Amino acid sequence: QVQLVESGGGLVQAGGSLRLSCTASGSIYIRNLLGWYRQAPGKQRELVAHISSGGSTNYADAVKGRFTISRDNAKNTVTLTLQMNSLKPEDTAVYYCAAPLLRHWGQGTQVTVSS
């Protein structure tokens, strides 16, 4: 059963910041790779960032130095966060929280960056 719920999207001006959160409910997520993906209109879904259960991170080149992924593992819940700074119009997309190796996806949250 998929239990990934995103929050924190919205509208922001270029150069601004947003913070996305995802609550991953279930002990299965504690030891799993988690990540953020995004899909812009007319484009394929793409990786934004991954974080392993041990905290190792991987970022898409387009967001390196601007976005930071982190996770907080509790007993049966993981809070996954994506801090997005220096946002650009090309960051506009629906952002999805995922446990990709489990093929679990959240419903997505819209991020819109105006120029």
N, CA, C and O atoms as a DFTB+ gen file, in Angstrom:
460 C
 N C O
     1  1       0.851      -1.196       0.000
     2  2       0.000       0.000       0.000
     3  2       0.882       1.240       0.000
     4  3       1.763       1.398       0.846
     5  1       0.626       2.120      -0.971
     6  2       1.420       3.332      -1.108
     7  2       0.955       4.362      -0.099
     8  3      -0.233       4.670       0.002
     9  1       1.925       4.893       0.651
    10  2       1.610       5.916       1.646
    11  2       2.627       7.037       1.546
    12  3       3.423       7.259       2.458
    13  1       2.587       7.739       0.425
    14  2       3.473       8.881       0.207
    15  2       2.608      10.099      -0.062
    16  3       1.841      10.119      -1.024
    17  1       2.728      11.119       0.788
    18  2       1.887      12.310       0.661
    19  2       2.767      13.543       0.654
    20  3       3.496      13.811       1.608
    21  1       2.687      14.299      -0.452
    22  2       3.497      15.508      -0.602
    23  2       2.727      16.732      -0.130
    24  3       1.497      16.746      -0.099
    25  1       3.487      17.759       0.238
    26  2       2.909      19.054       0.555
    27  2       3.959      20.125       0.316
    28  3       5.151      19.830       0.235
    29  1       3.507      21.381       0.201
    30  2       4.445      22.487       0.136
    31  2       4.612      23.139      -1.220
    32  3       5.375      24.097      -1.343
    33  1       3.929      22.658      -2.236
    34  2       4.049      23.311      -3.543
    35  2       3.361      24.662      -3.548
    36  3       2.732      25.061      -2.569
    37  1       3.492      25.363      -4.676
    38  2       2.839      26.650      -4.784
    39  2       3.447      27.501      -5.881
    40  3       4.174      27.011      -6.745
    41  1       3.130      28.796      -5.828
    42  2       3.589      29.764      -6.811
    43  2       4.635      30.664      -6.176
    44  3       4.428      31.187      -5.081
    45  1       5.755      30.847      -6.857
    46  2       6.826      31.685      -6.336
    47  2       7.484      32.414      -7.496
    48  3       7.475      31.928      -8.628
    49  1       8.049      33.571      -7.217
    50  2       8.767      34.309      -8.245
    51  2      10.166      33.732      -8.440
    52  3      10.731      33.111      -7.540
    53  1      10.700      33.946      -9.615
    54  2      12.063      33.501      -9.906
    55  2      13.023      34.087      -8.874
    56  3      12.938      35.260      -8.510
    57  1      13.932      33.240      -8.420
    58  2      14.875      33.637      -7.384
    59  2      14.411      33.310      -5.979
    60  3      15.185      33.391      -5.025
    61  1      13.155      32.944      -5.853
    62  2      12.596      32.627      -4.546
    63  2      12.869      31.199      -4.114
    64  3      13.606      30.463      -4.771
    65  1      12.265      30.820      -3.001
    66  2      12.476      29.500      -2.409
    67  2      11.149      28.839      -2.064
    68  3      10.152      29.505      -1.784
    69  1      11.167      27.526      -2.090
    70  2      10.053      26.720      -1.624
    71  2      10.617      25.494      -0.931
    72  3      11.737      25.061      -1.202
    73  1       9.820      24.949      -0.036
    74  2      10.219      23.731       0.676
    75  2       9.112      22.704       0.508
    76  3       7.972      22.925       0.915
    77  1       9.464      21.587      -0.093
    78  2       8.519      20.485      -0.259
    79  2       8.749      19.440       0.824
    80  3       9.882      19.169       1.221
    81  1       7.657      18.865       1.287
    82  2       7.745      17.777       2.260
    83  2       6.951      16.583       1.773
    84  3       5.969      16.718       1.042
    85  1       7.394      15.425       2.190
    86  2       6.685      14.183       1.866
    87  2       6.684      13.322       3.118
    88  3       7.729      13.081       3.723
    89  1       5.516      12.867       3.494
    90  2       5.403      11.929       4.602
    91  2       5.251      10.531       4.031
    92  3       4.281      10.222       3.339
    93  1       6.227       9.700       4.334
    94  2       6.215       8.308       3.884
    95  2       5.856       7.444       5.089
    96  3       6.688       7.220       5.968
    97  1       4.644       6.971       5.127
    98  2       4.131       6.250       6.297
    99  2       4.284       4.756       6.104
   100  3       3.696       4.167       5.197
   101  1       5.075       4.158       6.961
   102  2       5.286       2.723       6.886
   103  2       6.757       2.397       7.067
   104  3       7.634       3.074       6.531
   105  1       7.005       1.351       7.831
   106  2       8.397       0.997       8.134
   107  2       9.169       0.570       6.890
   108  3      10.400       0.590       6.889
   109  1       8.462       0.188       5.839
   110  2       9.124      -0.230       4.609
   111  2       9.985       0.872       4.027
   112  3      10.956       0.596       3.322
   113  1       9.641       2.114       4.313
   114  2      10.372       3.226       3.723
   115  2      11.648       3.565       4.484
   116  3      12.514       4.261       3.955
   117  1      11.775       3.091       5.703
   118  2      12.925       3.446       6.537
   119  2      14.232       3.012       5.868
   120  3      15.219       3.748       5.890
   121  1      14.233       1.821       5.277
   122  2      15.482       1.285       4.713
   123  2      15.519       1.377       3.182
   124  3      16.303       0.690       2.527
   125  1      14.666       2.228       2.631
   126  2      14.607       2.338       1.183
   127  2      15.089       3.672       0.664
   128  3      15.005       4.698       1.340
   129  1      15.601       3.632      -0.564
   130  2      15.958       4.835      -1.289
   131  2      14.688       5.650      -1.534
   132  3      13.666       5.108      -1.955
   133  1      14.761       6.941      -1.271
   134  2      13.644       7.843      -1.540
   135  2      14.125       8.973      -2.437
   136  3      15.318       9.272      -2.499
   137  1      13.185       9.589      -3.126
   138  2      13.614      10.647      -4.014
   139  2      12.490      11.565      -4.433
   140  3      11.313      11.314      -4.174
   141  1      12.888      12.626      -5.082
   142  2      11.963      13.571      -5.699
   143  2      12.165      13.530      -7.210
   144  3      13.289      13.530      -7.713
   145  1      11.054      13.496      -7.904
   146  2      11.039      13.554      -9.356
   147  2      10.129      14.709      -9.753
   148  3       9.345      15.202      -8.942
   149  1      10.241      15.135     -11.005
   150  2       9.344      16.173     -11.482
   151  2       8.976      15.933     -12.936
   152  3       9.708      15.294     -13.692
   153  1       7.823      16.463     -13.300
   154  2       7.361      16.351     -14.673
   155  2       6.770      17.678     -15.107
   156  3       5.766      18.139     -14.563
   157  1       7.408      18.281     -16.093
   158  2       6.916      19.530     -16.666
   159  2       5.966      19.208     -17.805
   160  3       6.019      18.114     -18.365
   161  1       5.092      20.154     -18.156
   162  2       4.140      19.914     -19.247
   163  2       4.855      19.527     -20.536
   164  3       5.791      20.202     -20.965
   165  1       4.405      18.433     -21.148
   166  2       4.970      17.996     -22.411
   167  2       6.317      17.311     -22.307
   168  3       6.926      16.991     -23.327
   169  1       6.793      17.079     -21.097
   170  2       8.096      16.451     -20.903
   171  2       7.964      15.171     -20.089
   172  3       6.959      14.943     -19.415
   173  1       8.998      14.345     -20.168
   174  2       9.016      13.120     -19.378
   175  2       9.356      13.420     -17.914
   176  3       9.985      14.427     -17.589
   177  1       8.921      12.518     -17.061
   178  2       9.276      12.651     -15.656
   179  2      10.786      12.462     -15.508
   180  3      11.381      11.597     -16.150
   181  1      11.390      13.280     -14.657
   182  2      12.846      13.217     -14.489
   183  2      13.220      13.258     -13.021
   184  3      12.487      13.780     -12.181
   185  1      14.380      12.692     -12.738
   186  2      14.903      12.695     -11.384
   187  2      15.318      14.101     -10.984
   188  3      15.933      14.825     -11.766
   189  1      14.978      14.478      -9.764
   190  2      15.486      15.716      -9.172
   191  2      16.618      15.375      -8.201
   192  3      17.724      15.903      -8.309
   193  1      16.321      14.484      -7.252
   194  2      17.326      14.093      -6.262
   195  2      16.916      12.790      -5.596
   196  3      15.731      12.489      -5.461
   197  1      17.929      12.017      -5.178
   198  2      17.736      10.791      -4.412
   199  2      18.446      10.927      -3.080
   200  3      19.401      11.692      -2.940
   201  1      17.964      10.171      -2.103
   202  2      18.693      10.050      -0.844
   203  2      18.539       8.622      -0.348
   204  3      17.428       8.096      -0.284
   205  1      19.647       8.001       0.000
   206  2      19.613       6.618       0.465
   207  2      19.187       6.564       1.921
   208  3      19.060       7.594       2.583
   209  1      18.970       5.356       2.411
   210  2      18.587       5.206       3.814
   211  2      19.699       5.699       4.733
   212  3      19.435       6.104       5.865
   213  1      20.931       5.668       4.254
   214  2      22.050       6.134       5.059
   215  2      22.367       7.608       4.889
   216  3      23.260       8.141       5.549
   217  1      21.624       8.272       3.991
   218  2      21.800       9.712       3.835
   219  2      22.650      10.144       2.656
   220  3      22.888      11.339       2.480
   221  1      23.116       9.198       1.836
   222  2      23.871       9.588       0.642
   223  2      22.919      10.204      -0.378
   224  3      21.804       9.723      -0.582
   225  1      23.380      11.272      -1.009
   226  2      22.505      12.013      -1.914
   227  2      23.037      12.031      -3.345
   228  3      24.231      11.860      -3.591
   229  1      22.117      12.241      -4.268
   230  2      22.446      12.354      -5.687
   231  2      21.486      13.372      -6.286
   232  3      20.280      13.311      -6.043
   233  1      22.026      14.320      -7.080
   234  2      21.214      15.387      -7.641
   235  2      21.333      15.428      -9.162
   236  3      22.370      15.091      -9.732
   237  1      20.261      15.843      -9.791
   238  2      20.329      16.147     -11.215
   239  2      21.202      17.383     -11.402
   240  3      21.215      18.275     -10.554
   241  1      21.924      17.430     -12.505
   242  2      22.826      18.566     -12.748
   243  2      22.070      19.893     -12.719
   244  3      22.609      20.910     -12.280
   245  1      20.835      19.881     -13.181
   246  2      20.072      21.126     -13.288
   247  2      19.760      21.761     -11.936
   248  3      19.454      22.951     -11.866
   249  1      19.835      20.977     -10.868
   250  2      19.457      21.517      -9.549
   251  2      20.616      21.541      -8.557
   252  3      20.457      22.026      -7.437
   253  1      21.766      21.030      -8.949
   254  2      22.911      21.010      -8.030
   255  2      23.261      22.406      -7.562
   256  3      23.334      23.346      -8.354
   257  1      23.477      22.526      -6.266
   258  2      23.830      23.817      -5.692
   259  2      22.642      24.690      -5.342
   260  3      22.791      25.710      -4.671
   261  1      21.447      24.287      -5.802
   262  2      20.244      25.078      -5.516
   263  2      19.255      24.313      -4.646
   264  3      18.570      24.906      -3.812
   265  1      19.180      22.995      -4.838
   266  2      18.219      22.165      -4.105
   267  2      18.964      21.291      -3.108
   268  3      20.104      20.888      -3.339
   269  1      18.299      21.008      -1.998
   270  2      18.852      20.117      -0.980
   271  2      17.788      19.120      -0.543
   272  3      16.690      19.499      -0.136
   273  1      18.133      17.840      -0.636
   274  2      17.222      16.789      -0.195
   275  2      17.677      16.288       1.173
   276  3      18.875      16.183       1.439
   277  1      16.721      15.986       2.026
   278  2      17.047      15.445       3.339
   279  2      15.920      14.509       3.779
   280  3      14.813      14.539       3.242
   281  1      16.239      13.680       4.772
   282  2      15.231      12.767       5.296
   283  2      15.384      12.652       6.805
   284  3      16.481      12.751       7.354
   285  1      14.255      12.441       7.451
   286  2      14.224      12.259       8.896
   287  2      13.493      10.947       9.143
   288  3      12.279      10.857       8.956
   289  1      14.245       9.920       9.567
   290  2      13.660       8.599       9.802
   291  2      13.150       8.491      11.226
   292  3      13.924       8.584      12.179
   293  1      11.864       8.297      11.371
   294  2      11.278       8.018      12.681
   295  2      10.993       6.524      12.749
   296  3      11.476       5.763      11.911
   297  1      10.211       6.096      13.743
   298  2       9.989       4.668      13.944
   299  2       9.296       4.034      12.756
   300  3       9.766       3.016      12.246
   301  1       8.208       4.599      12.308
   302  2       7.444       4.028      11.205
   303  2       7.136       5.030      10.102
   304  3       6.301       4.775       9.235
   305  1       7.811       6.162      10.140
   306  2       7.541       7.222       9.181
   307  2       8.837       7.900       8.788
   308  3       9.729       8.100       9.612
   309  1       8.923       8.246       7.526
   310  2      10.039       9.044       7.046
   311  2       9.490      10.373       6.547
   312  3       8.526      10.406       5.783
   313  1      10.099      11.456       6.978
   314  2       9.775      12.766       6.419
   315  2      10.879      13.138       5.444
   316  3      12.038      13.312       5.822
   317  1      10.494      13.255       4.190
   318  2      11.421      13.595       3.119
   319  2      11.214      15.057       2.750
   320  3      10.081      15.498       2.554
   321  1      12.294      15.796       2.655
   322  2      12.199      17.234       2.405
   323  2      13.046      17.618       1.195
   324  3      14.122      17.063       0.969
   325  1      12.547      18.565       0.434
   326  2      13.321      19.143      -0.669
   327  2      13.298      20.657      -0.500
   328  3      12.266      21.299      -0.699
   329  1      14.437      21.218      -0.133
   330  2      14.578      22.669      -0.039
   331  2      15.027      23.182      -1.383
   332  3      16.077      22.781      -1.888
   333  1      14.243      24.065      -1.969
   334  2      14.520      24.576      -3.310
   335  2      14.794      26.067      -3.226
   336  3      13.911      26.843      -2.859
   337  1      15.999      26.469      -3.562
   338  2      16.406      27.870      -3.548
   339  2      16.741      28.341      -4.951
   340  3      16.938      27.533      -5.859
   341  1      16.802      29.635      -5.120
   342  2      17.153      30.232      -6.415
   343  2      16.334      29.616      -7.539
   344  3      16.877      29.208      -8.566
   345  1      15.044      29.554      -7.338
   346  2      14.176      28.883      -8.301
   347  2      14.122      29.629      -9.626
   348  3      14.196      30.856      -9.682
   349  1      13.990      28.844     -10.688
   350  2      13.949      29.373     -12.041
   351  2      12.621      28.972     -12.702
   352  3      12.006      27.988     -12.293
   353  1      12.187      29.706     -13.692
   354  2      10.948      29.315     -14.387
   355  2      10.994      27.883     -14.919
   356  3       9.967      27.206     -14.968
   357  1      12.161      27.429     -15.312
   358  2      12.277      26.070     -15.834
   359  2      12.140      25.003     -14.750
   360  3      12.113      23.813     -15.063
   361  1      12.053      25.404     -13.492
   362  2      11.779      24.453     -12.410
   363  2      10.281      24.177     -12.272
   364  3       9.873      23.322     -11.486
   365  1       9.475      24.892     -13.028
   366  2       8.036      24.686     -12.976
   367  2       7.681      23.267     -13.403
   368  3       8.057      22.824     -14.488
   369  1       6.957      22.561     -12.547
   370  2       6.616      21.163     -12.811
   371  2       5.743      20.642     -11.677
   372  3       5.560      21.306     -10.657
   373  1       5.216      19.454     -11.875
   374  2       4.619      18.705     -10.774
   375  2       5.734      17.875     -10.153
   376  3       6.437      17.138     -10.845
   377  1       5.882      18.003      -8.856
   378  2       6.943      17.302      -8.128
   379  2       6.356      16.110      -7.389
   380  3       5.340      16.218      -6.702
   381  1       7.022      14.973      -7.546
   382  2       6.557      13.726      -6.965
   383  2       7.577      13.180      -5.976
   384  3       8.780      13.168      -6.237
   385  1       7.081      12.742      -4.866
   386  2       7.863      11.983      -3.905
   387  2       7.776      10.514      -4.308
   388  3       6.717      10.049      -4.731
   389  1       8.879       9.780      -4.178
   390  2       8.862       8.396      -4.632
   391  2       9.821       7.517      -3.848
   392  3      10.850       7.964      -3.341
   393  1       9.443       6.256      -3.771
   394  2      10.361       5.194      -3.372
   395  2      10.565       4.384      -4.644
   396  3       9.852       3.407      -4.875
   397  1      11.519       4.772      -5.462
   398  2      11.582       4.238      -6.823
   399  2      11.815       2.735      -6.917
   400  3      11.308       2.094      -7.837
   401  1      12.562       2.169      -5.996
   402  2      12.825       0.735      -6.076
   403  2      11.578      -0.086      -5.719
   404  3      11.466      -1.253      -6.094
   405  1      10.651       0.535      -4.997
   406  2       9.373      -0.091      -4.667
   407  2       8.299       0.259      -5.681
   408  3       7.205      -0.304      -5.668
   409  1       8.634       1.212      -6.572
   410  2       7.667       1.728      -7.546
   411  2       6.465       2.344      -6.848
   412  3       5.323       2.199      -7.285
   413  1       6.754       3.039      -5.749
   414  2       5.726       3.764      -5.011
   415  2       5.874       5.250      -5.314
   416  3       6.971       5.806      -5.269
   417  1       4.738       5.881      -5.626
   418  2       4.735       7.300      -5.980
   419  2       3.649       8.026      -5.214
   420  3       2.579       7.483      -4.939
   421  1       3.958       9.285      -4.874
   422  2       2.937      10.143      -4.321
   423  2       2.062      10.711      -5.431
   424  3       2.255      10.418      -6.611
   425  1       1.105      11.522      -5.029
   426  2       0.166      12.106      -5.986
   427  2       0.739      13.326      -6.700
   428  3       0.250      13.704      -7.764
   429  1       1.744      13.929      -6.140
   430  2       2.378      15.073      -6.773
   431  2       1.891      16.395      -6.213
   432  3       0.769      16.511      -5.722
   433  1       2.764      17.388      -6.298
   434  2       2.420      18.745      -5.884
   435  2       2.975      19.725      -6.913
   436  3       4.107      19.589      -7.376
   437  1       2.154      20.713      -7.259
   438  2       2.531      21.649      -8.327
   439  2       3.457      22.740      -7.793
   440  3       3.198      23.351      -6.756
   441  1       4.538      22.963      -8.528
   442  2       5.440      24.079      -8.268
   443  2       5.457      24.946      -9.514
   444  3       5.754      24.467     -10.608
   445  1       5.137      26.220      -9.347
   446  2       5.132      27.158     -10.465
   447  2       6.033      28.332     -10.127
   448  3       5.865      28.985      -9.097
   449  1       6.995      28.593     -11.011
   450  2       7.942      29.688     -10.818
   451  2       7.687      30.718     -11.910
   452  3       7.830      30.425     -13.097
   453  1       7.315      31.905     -11.510
   454  2       7.026      32.964     -12.475
   455  2       8.275      33.804     -12.736
   456  3       9.118      33.987     -11.857
   457  1       8.371      34.304     -13.959
   458  2       9.551      35.104     -14.334
   459  2       9.334      36.583     -14.046
   460  3      10.221      37.398     -14.299
